[in-house]
Amino acid sequence: MTTVSLRFDDKMKKELDELCDELGMNLTTFFTIYAKKALRERKIPFEVTAKKEDPFYSESNMRRIRESEEQIRQGKVVIKTMEELEAMANG
């Protein structure tokens, strides 16, 4: 047997202790289950991402971009200068 030491934020440790208690186990059992699952599956047993997905690349936004590109290809484009747009906005 070996001992592993981990550092946690006090609040996180308390919440994890409470969760483990609700599940009828202690932290050692919790991490043993996690380690066994990771070893069995040969991967981290949940998705790990580096950052939140950029909303620019959302499916709905990409669909609108493709629709706009198609309108450009079909020549369905209105070109206005900034001055013309400002005049339209100011009524």
C-alpha positions, 0 to 999 in steps of 0.5 A, a space after each residue: 500500500 502507498 499513501 497519496 496526498 491531495 490538496 483541496 479547497 476547504 469548501 470543495 473538500 467539505 462538499 466532497 465529504 458530504 457527497 461521499 457520505 451520501 453515497 456511503 463511502 469515504 474519500 479513499 473509496 471514492 478515489 479508488 473507484 475513480 482510479 479503477 475505472 480510469 485504469 479499466 477504460 484506459 482514459 479519464 472517465 469523464 470529458 475534459 475540455 480546455 475551455 468553453 466552446 466559443 459561441 461564434 462556432 455554434 451550429 446555429 451561427 455557422 448555419 447563418 454564416 453558410 446561408 449568408 455565403 449562399 446569398 452572396 454567391 447568388 448575388 442577393 447582396 445590397 452594398 451600402 457605405 457607412 454613411 448610407 447606413 447611418 443616414 438610414 438609421 437616423 431616418 
